[in-house]
Amino acid sequence: ADQGLLYHWTKYVKKSVSLITPGQVENWGTTACPKRGVLCKEETLTGVLEPYSCSHKEKKERAPYCDFFHFTGDRKPWWSNQTLLEGDLSKQVTKDGHGYHKLTFRQQWYWHLKQALKEIGVQHQVLALGFIGREDRPPVGRASGLGQMYRYILGKQNFARSNNVTY
């Protein structure tokens, strides 16, 4: 998802958005503003997410930042070698969950995926998910390079010219 586009759409088009910042939630809208239809900050709530935090008491970040981990680049679990993730879990975590706290965030994600599949009765399909793994990455990468973008734009331009299409 394009976070910038979502932010723009909710704040400036819909004119109703809640922004989570460290330790507080800002609610933006048009109902409490002196000028009708003008966007303004309606309220700032402090500590409202703390009671719902699932993290332990010794946390470095405030809720909700302590309750999730942002996987970036090639550290995404679905870019991992699934066989290695499976092996790591079987070595470190018992069936009742003991050893979970020693897992990396990527391993915890995989453990939760397996638990969710188990809850809906399709745990046998975890190996059929088709994790990509390091050796099976697409030859052109996960994101287009400048050369690929140039060729795409040039191709679109040529198509438009030959079909009398304007954008």
TIMAR-36925 format. One record per residue: chain; z, x, y of N, C-alpha, C in turn; residue number from 1. Coordinates in pm, whole numbers. Layout:
// TIMAR-36925
   cadena       nw       nu       nv      caw      cau      cav       cw       cu       cv   num
        A        Z        X        Y        Z        X        Y        Z        X        Y   NUM
...
// end
This chain:
// TIMAR-36925
   cadena       nw       nu       nv      caw      cau      cav       cw       cu       cv   num
        A        0       83     -118        0        0        0        0       88      125     1
        A      -60       41      228      -63      113      354       58       70      436     2
        A      158      155      442      284      121      510      263       97      659     3
        A      177      174      722      152      157      864       88       24      895     4
        A       -7      -17      811      -72     -146      829       28     -259      809     5
        A      110     -250      707      211     -352      681      309     -362      798     6
        A      353     -248      849      444     -245      965      379     -313     1085     7
        A      255     -277     1116      184     -335     1230      168     -486     1214     8
        A      128     -529     1095      103     -671     1070      231     -753     1085     9
        A      344     -705     1026      468     -783     1033      529     -783     1172    10
        A      523     -669     1241      589     -660     1372      504     -715     1485    11
        A      375     -685     1485      294     -721     1602      202     -841     1582    12
        A      169     -874     1457       86     -992     1433      175    -1111     1397    13
        A      257    -1096     1293      349    -1203     1254      467    -1215     1351    14
        A      499    -1104     1417      610    -1096     1513      742    -1138     1451    15
        A      765    -1092     1329      891    -1117     1259      906    -1011     1152    16
        A     1004     -922     1170     1022     -814     1075     1167     -765     1079    17
        A     1214     -719      965     1345     -653      956     1319     -509      919    18
        A     1371     -418     1000     1352     -275      978     1484     -215      931    19
        A     1480     -143      821     1599      -80      767     1603       64      816    20
        A     1708       97      886     1730      233      934     1861      281      873    21
        A     1891      409      877     2015      455      813     2139      380      864    22
        A     2200      303      775     2324      232      805     2310       99      875    23
        A     2189       58      911     2175      -70      980     2041     -136      953    24
        A     2036     -265      987     1914     -344      974     1884     -403     1111    25
        A     1763     -380     1160     1720     -437     1287     1629     -555     1258    26
        A     1660     -670     1316     1576     -788     1302     1499     -808     1431    27
        A     1366     -808     1420     1278     -826     1534     1208     -960     1522    28
        A     1192    -1029     1634     1124    -1157     1634     1101    -1206     1775    29
        A     1069    -1335     1787     1040    -1393     1919     1137    -1503     1958    30
        A     1223    -1548     1868     1308    -1665     1897     1420    -1636     1997    31
        A     1474    -1516     2000     1586    -1486     2089     1543    -1415     2217    32
        A     1414    -1406     2242     1365    -1333     2358     1357    -1424     2480    33
        A     1388    -1369     2598     1381    -1448     2721     1241    -1504     2748    34
        A     1137    -1422     2724     1000    -1468     2743      950    -1525     2610    35
        A      907    -1646     2611      860    -1712     2489      739    -1638     2430    36
        A      746    -1609     2299      637    -1545     2229      633    -1394     2239    37
        A      728    -1336     2314      732    -1190     2329      824    -1132     2222    38
        A      781    -1026     2160      858     -961     2055      974     -881     2114    39
        A     1092     -897     2055     1207     -816     2096     1303     -802     1978    40
        A     1394     -706     1991     1494     -688     1887     1597     -800     1903    41
        A     1613     -881     1799     1702     -996     1806     1845     -960     1771    42
        A     1861     -871     1672     1996     -830     1634     1992     -701     1554    43
        A     2104     -632     1555     2121     -512     1474     2246     -533     1390    44
        A     2230     -529     1260     2342     -548     1167     2380     -413     1109    45
        A     2507     -381     1111     2554     -252     1061     2631     -271      931    46
        A     2599     -188      833     2672     -188      706     2649     -308      616    47
        A     2548     -389      643     2527     -511      564     2478     -482      423    48
        A     2417     -367      402     2365     -336      269     2466     -262      181    49
        A     2570     -207      240     2668     -130      164     2728     -205       45    50
        A     2769     -332       60     2829     -402      -55     2733     -420     -173    51
        A     2603     -410     -148     2504     -432     -253     2452     -302     -313    52
        A     2503     -191     -268     2458      -62     -316     2499      -42     -461    53
        A     2407        8     -541     2438       32     -682     2476      176     -708    54
        A     2478      256     -605     2510      397     -621     2660      420     -628    55
        A     2696      536     -679     2837      572     -690     2894      602     -551    56
        A     3024      611     -542     3093      629     -414     3061      763     -347    57
        A     3034      868     -423     3008     1000     -367     2860     1014     -334    58
        A     2815      940     -236     2673      942     -203     2649     1016      -72    59
        A     2535     1081      -64     2500     1156       56     2433     1067      159    60
        A     2359      968      115     2286      878      203     2356      743      208    61
        A     2325      663      310     2378      528      321     2280      431      256    62
        A     2330      314      218     2245      212      158     2136      172      257    63
        A     2016      145      215     1969      143       77     1910      278       32    64
        A     1913      379      120     1848      506       87     1910      576      -33    65
        A     2034      545      -64     2099      606     -180     2064      532     -309    66
        A     1993      420     -299     1965      336     -414     1824      349     -470    67
        A     1744      435     -412     1609      454     -466     1567      598     -447    68
        A     1464      634     -518     1409      768     -506     1258      753     -486    69
        A     1203      820     -388     1060      812     -360      989      925     -433    70
        A      912      890     -534      834      989     -608      710     1023     -527    71
        A      687     1149     -502      572     1191     -424      483     1285     -504    72
        A      356     1291     -465      263     1385     -527      256     1372     -678    73
        A      256     1486     -745      245     1483     -891      379     1466     -961    74
        A      483     1430     -886      615     1406     -947      634     1260     -987    75
        A      531     1178     -971      540     1039    -1013      552     1034    -1166    76
        A      640      951    -1220      660      948    -1365      533      915    -1443    77
        A      449      828    -1391      327      791    -1463      223      901    -1461    78
        A      247     1009    -1384      162     1127    -1389      220     1230    -1485    79
        A      330     1197    -1548      397     1290    -1639      339     1279    -1780    80
        A      373     1375    -1859      338     1372    -2000      438     1278    -2068    81
        A      389     1166    -2114      477     1063    -2171      550     1112    -2295    82
        A      486     1193    -2375      549     1245    -2495      671     1330    -2459    83
        A      659     1409    -2352      774     1490    -2309      887     1403    -2255    84
        A      852     1299    -2178      955     1208    -2128     1029     1141    -2244    85
        A      953     1098    -2341     1011     1032    -2460     1104     1128    -2533    86
        A     1060     1251    -2551     1142     1351    -2620     1270     1383    -2545    87
        A     1260     1394    -2411     1377     1422    -2329     1481     1311    -2342    88
        A     1435     1186    -2343     1529     1074    -2355     1600     1076    -2490    89
        A     1524     1097    -2596     1584     1093    -2729     1687     1204    -2748    90
        A     1672     1314    -2677     1767     1424    -2688     1892     1401    -2604    91
        A     1879     1332    -2490     1988     1325    -2394     2062     1193    -2386    92
        A     2001     1082    -2424     2063      951    -2405     2080      881    -2539    93
        A     2200      832    -2563     2225      756    -2686     2177      613    -2666    94
        A     2174      535    -2774     2124      397    -2766     2207      310    -2672    95
        A     2335      343    -2654     2419      264    -2563     2417      318    -2420    96
        A     2333      417    -2391     2316      466    -2255     2398      588    -2218    97
        A     2480      640    -2309     2558      761    -2278     2464      879    -2255    98
        A     2489      954    -2150     2406     1067    -2115     2307     1037    -2004    99
        A     2300      910    -1963     2204      867    -1861     2222      945    -1730   100
        A     2346      967    -1690     2373     1033    -1562     2322     1177    -1556   101
        A     2289     1235    -1669     2239     1372    -1673     2086     1379    -1659   102
        A     2021     1263    -1660     1875     1259    -1653     1824     1285    -1512   103
        A     1703     1338    -1501     1637     1351    -1371     1594     1212    -1326   104
        A     1556     1198    -1199     1511     1068    -1149     1389     1018    -1226   105
        A     1299     1109    -1261     1179     1071    -1337     1219     1018    -1475   106
        A     1314     1084    -1539     1361     1038    -1671     1435      905    -1658   107
        A     1513      888    -1550     1582      760    -1529     1482      647    -1512   108
        A     1375      673    -1437     1271      572    -1418     1213      530    -1553   109
        A     1183      629    -1636     1125      600    -1768     1224      523    -1855   110
        A     1352      560    -1848     1455      492    -1925     1462      345    -1883   111
        A     1459      319    -1751     1463      180    -1702     1338      103    -1741   112
        A     1223      168    -1741     1100      103    -1786     1115       59    -1931   113
        A     1167      148    -2015     1186      113    -2156     1286       -2    -2173   114
        A     1394       -2    -2092     1493     -109    -2100     1431     -243    -2059   115
        A     1348     -242    -1953     1284     -365    -1907     1189     -420    -2013   116
        A     1112     -332    -2076     1021     -375    -2182     1099     -430    -2302   117
        A     1214     -369    -2329     1298     -415    -2439     1352     -556    -2411   118
        A     1393     -580    -2285     1446     -710    -2247     1345     -823    -2264   119
        A     1217     -794    -2245     1116     -899    -2260     1047     -894    -2396   120
        A     1099     -809    -2484     1053     -808    -2622      922     -735    -2647   121
        A      883     -644    -2562      758     -571    -2583      780     -420    -2580   122
        A      898     -377    -2625      931     -233    -2620      836     -148    -2701   123
        A      771     -205    -2803      677     -128    -2884      551      -93    -2805   124
        A      529     -157    -2689      409     -130    -2611      426      -15    -2511   125
        A      544       46    -2506      567      152    -2409      471      269    -2429   126
        A      438      298    -2552      345      409    -2578      200      374    -2547   127
        A      172      244    -2531       36      200    -2501       11      190    -2351   128
        A      107      232    -2269       91      218    -2124      -14      311    -2066   129
        A      -50      413    -2138     -156      501    -2092     -117      593    -1978   130
        A       -3      660    -1991       36      758    -1891      -73      863    -1883   131
        A      -98      914    -1765     -209     1006    -1746     -176     1146    -1796   132
        A      -62     1196    -1761      -26     1331    -1803     -102     1436    -1724   133
        A      -48     1554    -1718     -105     1661    -1635     -245     1702    -1680   134
        A     -270     1707    -1809     -398     1757    -1856     -510     1655    -1846   135
        A     -478     1529    -1820     -579     1424    -1819     -612     1372    -1679   136
        A     -582     1448    -1577     -607     1403    -1441     -757     1390    -1415   137
        A     -794     1298    -1328     -935     1282    -1297     -992     1408    -1232   138
        A    -1117     1443    -1260    -1174     1568    -1210    -1184     1576    -1058   139
        A    -1192     1461     -990    -1204     1464     -844    -1070     1448     -774   140
        A     -964     1439     -848     -832     1426     -787     -792     1282     -765   141
        A     -671     1264     -715     -618     1130     -693     -660     1074     -557   142
        A     -699     1158     -465     -741     1115     -333     -875     1181     -301   143
        A     -956     1110     -228    -1087     1165     -195    -1074     1278      -95   144
        A    -1158     1379     -111    -1162     1490      -17    -1258     1461       96   145
        A    -1266     1549      193    -1354     1528      307    -1500     1517      264   146
        A    -1542     1599      169    -1680     1592      121    -1712     1457       59   147
        A    -1618     1405      -21    -1640     1275      -84    -1644     1164       21   148
        A    -1556     1171      121    -1557     1070      227    -1687     1076      306   149
        A    -1734     1198      335    -1859     1214      409    -1975     1151      331   150
        A    -1984     1181      201    -2092     1126      119    -2083      973      111   151
        A    -1962      919      105    -1944      773      101    -1994      709      231   152
        A    -1952      766      345    -1991      711      474    -2142      723      493   153
        A    -2199      837      454    -2343      858      465    -2418      757      377   154
        A    -2369      736      256    -2432      639      166    -2424      498      221   155
        A    -2312      463      281    -2296      330      340    -2392      314      459   156
        A    -2405      420      539    -2496      417      654    -2640      400      607   157
        A    -2680      474      505    -2817      464      452    -2843      326      395   158
        A    -2745      268      325    -2757      133      270    -2778       33      384   159
        A    -2697       47      489    -2705      -46      602    -2842      -39      669   160
        A    -2894       83      688    -3025      100      751    -3136       37      667   161
        A    -3132       63      537    -3240       14      450    -3233     -137      426   162
        A    -3117     -197      452    -3103     -341      430    -3081     -419      558   163
        A    -3102     -355      674    -3083     -418      804    -2945     -484      817   164
        A    -2844     -411      774    -2706     -461      781    -2635     -388      894   165
        A    -2561     -461      975    -2479     -398     1078    -2332     -425     1050   166
        A    -2250     -328     1080    -2106     -340     1057    -2034     -354     1189   167
// end
